[in-house]
Amino acid sequence: MLPTRSLRAEGRDEDIVTLTDADAPEMLALATLTEPGPFLARTHAMGTFLGIRVNGRLAAMAGERFRFPGHTELSGVCTHPDFRGRGLARRLSTAVATRIEARGERPFLHAWKTNMAAIALYGSLGFELREEVDVAVLEREGSTLTSGTSVLS
């Protein structure tokens, strides 16, 4: 999915923090719980990840992952079920996209075809479906293989 308009950070951002290696276990736990897409122990090292903490808990995060010239993927967008409905994913997605655009790049993202909440959020932010693709997520021996899963891109 690609934005059809420029995204600008909306509202307050004083509670948005840059996540670091020290936050990695909590980031992985949040991604494992919410399944925003492939997210492994070192995914956070692929780009800047932002988060919002509520009472010390990582409530939501979003960041950057895949890059190619002129483009950076908005990725790992997820909100803990205890904190949904507060607009945290919207704020973080917009903040990450704004940072990408500030570098003169264009944000893009993928969403599982069945993740209607994410697709609705991204649509409301101005992202538009470009292509439906099938992907295979491969893991090391002894792990699982997910194949032929449709994603919107």
N, C-alpha and C positions, 0 to 999 in steps of 0.2 A: 504494500500500500504506500502511496506517495501523497504528500500534502498538495492540496489544490490552491492553498494560500499560505502566506507566511504565518507562522505561529509565534505568538508573543506571550511571554509569561504573564499570567493573570493573578491578581491578588497578592497576598502577602507571601513572602518566601523566607522569613526569618527562621522558620522552623525546619527548613530544608537544609540538610547537611551532606557533605561529601563523605561517602563511605570509603573505608580504607581496609588494608589487609586485616586489621584487628577486628573488623566487622564481618569477615568472610564466613565464619561458622554460622552466624545468625542469618546472613544473606542466603547461604545454602539451605538452611532449615526453612526459611520463608519460601524459597523457590521450590523446595521439595514438597512442601505443604500445598502450595497453590498451583504448581505446574504451569508456569507461563511459557514453557517451551524448554528446549535443551539448556540446562544450567548446571554446570559442574563445579567442582571445588575451586578452580582457578578462573572461571568465567569472569569474575569481577575484575581481573587483571587485564582484560581486553580493552578496557576503556573506563571512563569516569562513570561511577554509579552514584546516584543521589538517593537519599532516604529521608523519611520522616519518622521520628520517634515519638511515641506517646507514653508518658510515664516510664521512660527508659527502654521501652520495648520497640524493636523495629516494626513499625506498623505497615510501611509500604516502601517500595523502592522502584527505581527505573534507571537504566543506564545505556551505555554504548557497547556494541560488540563488533560486528562485522563491518569492514570498511573497504571501499574501492574508490578510486579517484573521484573526488567531488561529492561523495555520498558517505553517510555513516548510519548504521542501523540503530534505531531506538529499540531496546531489548530489555528483557527481564522485568517487564512492568508487572507488578503484583502487589496485592494488598492482603494482609492477614484478615481472615474472616471476621475477627473481632472488631475490625475497624472499617469495614466496607460501608459505603453509603455516605462517606464524608468528603468525597471529591479528591481524595489523596492521589489516586492514580492519574486523574486529570491534571492536577497541579504538577506532579512529577514528570509526566509525559511532556507537558508543555515546557517545563524548565529545561529538560534534556534537549528537546527539539530546538528551543531558543538558543542554547549553547552551540548546538551543531550549526545552526544558521549563522550565528555570529562569526564562525570560522569561515563563512563563505561556502559551506557545504549544504547539501540537501538531505534531510532526514528521510528514512524509509523504515518500514517495519513489516513484519509477518505476523499473522494470527492464525491459530488453528481454526479451520472452517466451522467447527462446532462451538467455538468460544464466542457466542453471540454478544455477551456483555462487553468483551474487549472490542469486537467489531463495531458495536454501537458507539462506544467511547471514542474510538479512533475516527469514525465517521463524523461525530459531533465536533471533533477538533479540526476537521477539514481534510482528513486522509481519504483517499479514494482507491478502490480496488483496481489494480492493474492487470493481475493475472492470477489464475488458480493453478497451483503446481502440486505435484506429488513428491514427497520426500521420503527418504529412508534414514532413520537415525540408527547408527551403528554403535555398538559398545563392545568393549573387550570381551574375550571368551569368558563364559560363565555368567554374563549379564544377559539382558533381554535385547531383542531386535524388534523395532517397530518399523514397519515398511508400508509404503503406499498411503501414508496419511496425507490428506489434502490440507493445504494451507493457502491462505489468501495472501498475495504479495502485491 
